[in-house]
Amino acid sequence: MRTREQKENEVASLQKKLSSANSVLLVDYRGLTVADANALRTRLRQLGDGSVDYCVAKNTLIRRAAKAAGVDSLGPYLNGPTALAFAYEEPSALAKALVDYAKENEKLEIKGGLVDGEVVDLAEIRKLAQLPSRDELRAMFLGTLQAPTQKLAGTLNALLGYVRNALEARMQQLETS
């Protein structure tokens, strides 16, 4: 049995995580074996150093922490065993990892959550999981920025090739005459 002080510390910790995370996804882990839960934690750890956090908490403590953090709209998802996954940097990576893991292990059920302060359901989490990661978006943006420059360079290179060919043809014409 935990003491009141331990529960208050847990509520404070959850409140801090809820306040600083840009997304919080709630899952029902009922039926997962210890090995399954460890595999999920390992997968989430691989998303980045400190960018994702995963913990299990009692619903009453989550309610108190959510209310203190000003995000008490999580109430409908707080039934049954609940684990929370927090993303501090990239919400789509966390959503993708959880959705992929839920496909592999049907015992994990994604309930819903918060993304940038907005309540999201399973359908919206699945849509979020399909979005490209931040790094992929950056690469696409840089590719878009580089495309006109590359086309200009190709065009100038072709023009210089035409000029060189014309000069070579003229030189051959002068040499033969």
Buried (B, 14 or more C-beta within 10 A) or exposed (E): EEEEEEBEEBBEBBBEBBEEBBBBBBBBBEEBEEEBBEBBBEBBBEBBEEBBBBBEBBBEBBBBBBBBBEBEEBEEBBEEBBBBBBBBBBBBBBBBBBBEBBEEBEEBBBBBBBBEEEBBEBEBBBEBBEBEEEEEEEEEEEEEEEEEEEEEEEEEEEEEEEEEEEEEEEEEEEEEE
